């Protein structure tokens, strides 16, 4: 009992150090930012336009690639095929490569001399320096979070429920939409939230694809480089508050959705 209590105290102390390491820089940043500075920043049209751009491009990337990623995640969860481990490694690759390298890769994919860039140019779009290019850069570095979360969710769906539905005459597509998807929905939504949050915080890949228009992480860097910490800090604090509000709201919505689909369990 004594050893257990001592170990628990040691673990709690170590955990406290970790929490202090996370909270102390954020608390210091908030304490050093006065309310007048924050209100002035909130009224800055450049800052508000940047936050809006960041939110909607990340949301666009998340929703669009969710339509592609969720069926793919189901395939990864339910099927074995040659080179599957290689495919799983490719899915995780954007997480481990430097994000500046990711930005260069995306830039080479959408520049005007590529097939994608030429197709966009035929529609009158230059993806480099365009919000769509920003969304693609965000998606590239954040899509593994969605795919892996959705795959874990589908893996937790009992196979016997899908088999029972097919034995009753349901097609595989109907089983997917009526059984698998509702039961894995909470994991999918969690993955979408993580993808959205990771996308809107991205700097390295986005700054190479589009310095202008500026998403908020790029704007924070630009103001820090041009004017120093005093001018960059209020923008960072405001962006953290907005991001936190959206994160809490999305989590609440995901719990509501989970409660509405719990009857399937």
Secondary structure, DSSP 8 states (H G I E B T S, - for coil): -HHHHHHHHHHHHHHHHHHHHHHHHHHHHHHTS-HHHHHHHHT-HHHHHHHHHHHHHHHHHHHHHHHHHHHHHHHHHH---TTHHHHHHHHHHHHHS-HHHHHHHHHHHHSTTSHHHHHHHHTT---TTSHHHHHHHHHHHHHHHHHHHHHHHHHTS-HHHHHHHHHTT--HHHHIIIIIHHHHHHHHHHHHHHHHHHHHT--HHHHHH-SSS--HHHHHHHHHHHH-HHHHHHHHHHHHHHHHHHHHHHHHHHHHHHHHHGGG-
